[in-house]
Amino acid sequence: RPLSLSINQQKSRPTVTAMVSKHQPKQKANRSEKSWNLRKRIESKSDLVNALEDGAAQMTIVRALNNYTFKKRFNDKSMLEFYEIAIEHYGGLDSCEDSLQTQYVWALNNVGQKEKANQLANELFAANPSNSDIGFLVFSRLRREKKWSELFELTSQAIDLTPSNIHVNIFHSTALLNLNKSSVDEAFADSRVRTNDNWRLMCEIIKLCSRFKHADEDL
């Protein structure tokens, strides 16, 4: 032991002032950020890239990009580019949530790439008939082209998975109406039960009754 530590020569321990820096922990990805806050921060494609690299949750991105106020700030082409960036970040269309897949397909449709949009919609619906938003795009095209047999077949698949969805029921009953040449009441009878006479379904019935020249008392 050194002499300075001997019992007879004990000296007081010198005061030491520790130099402690304020440690800033590395900021974790903010997965709890609200979509409305994220929406305000995205002014360009680079802002979106930064938000994605910061670890924004996929559904937060979906809600931010799909907001009506947000969409008003950008044109259809810019919105498509936003969705393409997000999809690439999350590993491709197959790795994305249904909502992001749907928004991308609709964005393609909005910029005039209808053939590609229809092709993707068909593929996504075949993989997941419960996605009624994608189904709406598929069903609308079939109704426009008056392909009633195909419309009935596809809506029958969707009905089994989403029996109370209003749009699926409307398209399904419309296919029935045109396939069987039945009355509007007969074609929509099951849909009324499944949807508990939802007002949107009833409006569709009234519109069809008008088109098929029903008597005023029926309307």
C-alpha positions as CSV (number, residue, x, y, z in Angstrom):
1,R,0.0,0.0,0.0
2,P,1.3,3.5,-0.7
3,L,2.4,5.5,2.3
4,S,-0.3,8.1,1.6
5,L,-2.8,5.5,2.6
6,S,-1.2,4.4,5.8
7,I,-3.3,4.7,8.9
8,N,-1.0,7.3,10.4
9,Q,-0.8,9.5,7.3
10,Q,-4.3,9.3,6.1
11,K,-5.2,12.3,4.0
12,S,-8.6,13.5,3.1
13,R,-9.8,12.3,-0.4
14,P,-9.7,15.1,-2.9
15,T,-13.1,16.4,-4.1
16,V,-13.8,15.2,-7.6
17,T,-16.2,17.1,-9.8
18,A,-17.6,14.7,-12.4
19,M,-18.0,15.9,-15.9
20,V,-21.4,14.3,-16.8
21,S,-22.9,15.2,-20.1
22,K,-26.6,15.1,-20.6
23,H,-27.0,12.0,-22.6
24,Q,-29.7,12.2,-25.3
25,P,-31.0,8.7,-26.0
26,K,-31.4,7.8,-29.6
27,Q,-34.9,8.6,-30.7
28,K,-36.9,5.6,-31.6
29,A,-39.1,5.4,-34.6
30,N,-42.3,7.3,-33.8
31,R,-44.9,4.7,-34.6
32,S,-47.5,6.3,-32.4
33,E,-47.5,9.6,-34.4
34,K,-51.1,10.6,-35.3
35,S,-52.0,10.7,-39.0
36,W,-53.2,14.3,-38.7
37,N,-49.8,15.4,-37.5
38,L,-48.0,13.4,-40.1
39,R,-50.3,14.8,-42.8
40,K,-49.3,18.4,-41.9
41,R,-45.6,17.5,-42.2
42,I,-45.8,16.0,-45.7
43,E,-45.3,18.8,-48.2
44,S,-43.3,16.9,-50.8
45,K,-42.1,13.4,-51.8
46,S,-38.9,13.9,-49.7
47,D,-41.1,14.6,-46.6
48,L,-42.9,11.3,-47.2
49,V,-39.6,9.5,-47.6
50,N,-38.4,10.9,-44.3
51,A,-41.6,9.9,-42.5
52,L,-41.2,6.4,-43.8
53,E,-37.6,6.2,-42.8
54,D,-38.5,7.4,-39.4
55,G,-40.7,4.3,-39.0
56,A,-44.2,5.6,-39.5
57,A,-46.7,2.8,-39.2
58,Q,-48.3,1.7,-42.4
59,M,-51.9,2.5,-41.4
60,T,-50.8,5.9,-40.2
61,I,-49.4,6.6,-43.7
62,V,-52.6,5.2,-45.3
63,R,-54.8,7.5,-43.2
64,A,-52.6,10.5,-43.8
65,L,-52.6,10.1,-47.6
66,N,-56.2,9.2,-47.9
67,N,-57.4,12.3,-46.1
68,Y,-59.7,14.5,-48.2
69,T,-57.9,17.7,-47.0
70,F,-54.5,16.2,-47.9
71,K,-55.6,15.1,-51.3
72,K,-56.9,18.6,-52.2
73,R,-53.3,19.9,-51.9
74,F,-51.9,17.7,-54.6
75,N,-53.0,16.6,-58.1
76,D,-53.7,13.0,-59.1
77,K,-50.2,12.4,-60.5
78,S,-48.6,13.5,-57.2
79,M,-50.9,11.2,-55.2
80,L,-49.9,8.3,-57.4
81,E,-46.2,9.0,-56.8
82,F,-46.9,9.2,-53.0
83,Y,-48.5,5.7,-53.1
84,E,-45.7,4.3,-55.3
85,I,-43.1,5.5,-52.8
86,A,-45.0,4.0,-49.8
87,I,-45.5,0.7,-51.6
88,E,-41.8,0.4,-52.5
89,H,-40.9,1.2,-48.9
90,Y,-43.1,-1.5,-47.5
91,G,-41.8,-4.2,-49.8
92,G,-44.2,-4.2,-52.7
93,L,-47.9,-4.4,-53.3
94,D,-48.2,-8.0,-51.9
95,S,-46.7,-6.8,-48.6
96,C,-49.1,-3.9,-48.1
97,E,-52.3,-3.5,-46.2
98,D,-55.6,-3.9,-48.1
99,S,-56.2,-0.2,-47.7
100,L,-52.9,0.9,-49.3
101,Q,-53.4,-1.6,-52.1
102,T,-56.9,-0.2,-52.8
103,Q,-55.7,3.5,-52.7
104,Y,-52.9,2.7,-55.2
105,V,-55.3,1.0,-57.6
106,W,-57.7,3.9,-57.4
107,A,-54.8,6.4,-57.9
108,L,-53.9,4.5,-61.1
109,N,-57.5,4.8,-62.2
110,N,-57.6,8.5,-61.5
111,V,-54.6,9.3,-63.7
112,G,-56.1,7.4,-66.6
113,Q,-54.2,4.1,-66.3
114,K,-57.5,2.2,-66.2
115,E,-56.2,-1.0,-67.9
116,K,-53.5,-1.4,-65.3
117,A,-55.9,-0.5,-62.5
118,N,-58.5,-3.0,-63.7
119,Q,-55.8,-5.8,-64.0
120,L,-54.5,-5.2,-60.5
121,A,-58.0,-4.9,-59.1
122,N,-58.9,-8.3,-60.6
123,E,-55.7,-9.9,-59.2
124,L,-56.2,-8.4,-55.7
125,F,-59.9,-9.3,-55.6
126,A,-59.1,-12.9,-56.7
127,A,-56.6,-13.1,-53.8
128,N,-58.9,-11.5,-51.3
129,P,-62.7,-11.4,-52.2
130,S,-63.4,-9.8,-48.8
131,N,-61.7,-6.5,-49.9
132,S,-65.0,-4.8,-50.8
133,D,-63.2,-1.5,-51.7
134,I,-61.3,-3.3,-54.5
135,G,-64.5,-5.2,-55.2
136,F,-66.3,-1.9,-55.9
137,L,-63.9,-1.2,-58.7
138,V,-64.3,-4.7,-60.2
139,F,-68.1,-4.6,-59.8
140,S,-68.5,-1.2,-61.3
141,R,-66.6,-2.2,-64.4
142,L,-68.7,-5.4,-64.8
143,R,-71.9,-3.4,-64.3
144,R,-70.8,-0.8,-66.8
145,E,-70.1,-3.6,-69.3
146,K,-73.3,-5.4,-68.4
147,K,-71.5,-8.7,-67.7
148,W,-74.2,-9.9,-65.3
149,S,-73.2,-13.5,-65.0
150,E,-69.6,-12.6,-64.0
151,L,-70.9,-9.9,-61.7
152,F,-73.2,-12.4,-60.0
153,E,-70.4,-14.9,-59.6
154,L,-68.0,-12.5,-58.0
155,T,-70.5,-10.8,-55.8
156,S,-71.6,-14.2,-54.5
157,Q,-68.0,-14.8,-53.3
158,A,-68.0,-11.4,-51.6
159,I,-71.4,-11.9,-50.0
160,D,-70.2,-15.1,-48.3
161,L,-67.3,-13.1,-46.7
162,T,-68.9,-9.7,-46.1
163,P,-72.7,-10.4,-46.0
164,S,-73.7,-7.0,-44.6
165,N,-71.6,-4.8,-46.9
166,I,-73.9,-2.3,-48.6
167,H,-72.1,-2.0,-51.9
168,V,-71.6,-5.7,-52.3
169,N,-75.3,-6.3,-51.7
170,I,-76.3,-3.6,-54.2
171,F,-74.2,-5.1,-57.0
172,H,-75.3,-8.6,-56.2
173,S,-79.0,-7.7,-56.3
174,T,-78.5,-5.7,-59.5
175,A,-76.9,-8.7,-61.1
176,L,-79.8,-10.8,-60.0
177,L,-82.3,-8.3,-61.4
178,N,-80.7,-8.4,-64.8
179,L,-80.0,-12.1,-64.9
180,N,-83.4,-13.4,-63.8
181,K,-85.5,-10.5,-65.2
182,S,-87.3,-10.5,-61.8
183,S,-88.9,-7.6,-60.1
184,V,-86.8,-5.1,-58.1
185,D,-88.5,-6.3,-54.9
186,E,-87.6,-9.9,-55.6
187,A,-84.0,-9.2,-56.6
188,F,-83.4,-7.1,-53.5
189,A,-85.4,-9.1,-50.9
190,D,-82.4,-11.0,-49.5
191,S,-80.2,-7.9,-49.5
192,R,-82.8,-6.0,-47.5
193,V,-82.6,-8.6,-44.8
194,R,-78.8,-8.8,-44.8
195,T,-78.4,-5.0,-44.5
196,N,-81.4,-4.4,-42.3
197,D,-83.0,-2.1,-44.9
198,N,-80.0,0.2,-45.0
199,W,-80.9,3.6,-46.4
200,R,-78.4,3.4,-49.2
201,L,-79.8,0.1,-50.3
202,M,-83.3,1.6,-50.2
203,C,-82.2,4.6,-52.3
204,E,-80.9,2.2,-54.9
205,I,-84.2,0.3,-54.9
206,I,-86.1,3.6,-55.5
207,K,-83.7,4.6,-58.3
208,L,-84.2,1.3,-60.0
209,C,-87.9,1.4,-59.6
210,S,-87.9,4.8,-61.3
211,R,-85.8,3.4,-64.2
212,F,-88.1,0.4,-64.6
213,K,-91.1,2.7,-64.7
214,H,-92.9,1.4,-61.7
215,A,-96.2,3.0,-60.7
216,D,-96.1,6.0,-58.5
217,E,-97.7,4.2,-55.6
218,D,-94.9,1.6,-55.7
219,L,-92.3,4.3,-55.5
